[in-house]
Amino acid sequence: MAFEAFDDMPINWVDHEDIAMKLYDKFGDEFGESKIYRIRFTDLLDWILEIPNFEGKREDCSEGHLEQIQAKWVYEWRDNQ
C-alpha cells in the first residue's frame, strides 16, 4: 500500500489520534489549548462526523471518546507550535 493511501483509510471512534490530526489540519492554530478544552461536545461531534473517511456513527460516540480526542488534539497543537 502506498503511503498516500493512508489518507483514504477509514477512521472510527477509537482512532483518537487520527481524528485529532484531521481536526488540527482543518482548524490549525485557530484553536489553542484552552479553546480546544472549551469546545462544546455537540460542536466537536458534528466536526468529527464531517471528517472525510470517518465511518463512525453518532450513536456510537461516548463522552470518553470526545475527551480523548480533545486531549490528542491539544497534543497535536502543541507539537506544531
C-alpha positions in Angstrom: 0.0 0.0 0.0 1.4 3.4 -1.0 1.9 6.0 1.7 -0.8 8.2 0.1 -3.4 5.5 0.6 -3.2 6.0 4.4 -5.3 9.2 4.0 -8.0 7.1 2.4 -8.3 4.6 5.2 -11.5 4.6 7.2 -11.4 6.3 10.6 -13.6 5.3 13.5 -14.2 6.4 17.1 -11.2 4.5 18.5 -8.8 6.4 16.2 -8.5 9.3 18.6 -5.1 10.5 17.3 -6.1 10.3 13.6 -9.2 12.3 14.4 -7.2 14.9 16.3 -4.8 15.3 13.4 -7.7 15.8 11.0 -9.1 18.4 13.3 -5.8 20.2 13.6 -5.4 20.1 9.8 -8.9 21.7 9.5 -8.6 24.4 12.1 -4.8 24.9 12.5 -3.9 27.4 15.2 -7.5 28.9 15.2 -8.0 26.8 18.4 -5.3 26.9 21.1 -5.1 24.6 24.1 -7.6 26.4 26.3 -10.0 26.9 23.4 -9.9 23.3 22.5 -10.9 22.2 26.0 -13.8 24.7 26.0 -15.4 23.3 22.7 -18.9 22.1 23.3 -19.1 18.3 22.7 -22.1 18.9 20.4 -19.9 21.0 18.1 -16.9 18.6 18.4 -19.2 15.7 17.5 -20.5 17.5 14.4 -17.0 18.4 13.2 -15.8 14.8 13.7 -18.8 13.4 11.7 -17.8 15.8 8.8 -14.2 14.3 8.5 -13.7 12.6 5.2 -13.5 8.8 5.6 -14.9 8.9 9.1 -17.2 5.9 9.4 -18.3 6.1 13.0 -21.9 6.8 13.9 -23.3 9.5 16.2 -24.9 6.9 18.4 -21.6 5.0 18.9 -19.9 8.1 20.4 -19.2 8.5 24.1 -18.0 11.3 26.3 -14.8 9.3 26.8 -14.1 9.3 23.1 -14.6 13.0 22.9 -12.4 13.7 25.9 -9.6 11.5 24.4 -10.0 13.3 21.0 -9.7 16.7 22.8 -6.6 15.6 24.6 -5.0 14.3 21.4 -5.9 17.5 19.6 -4.1 19.5 22.3 -1.0 17.3 21.9 -1.2 17.8 18.1 -1.5 21.6 18.6 1.5 21.6 21.0 3.6 19.6 18.6 3.1 22.2 15.9 4.0 25.2 18.0 
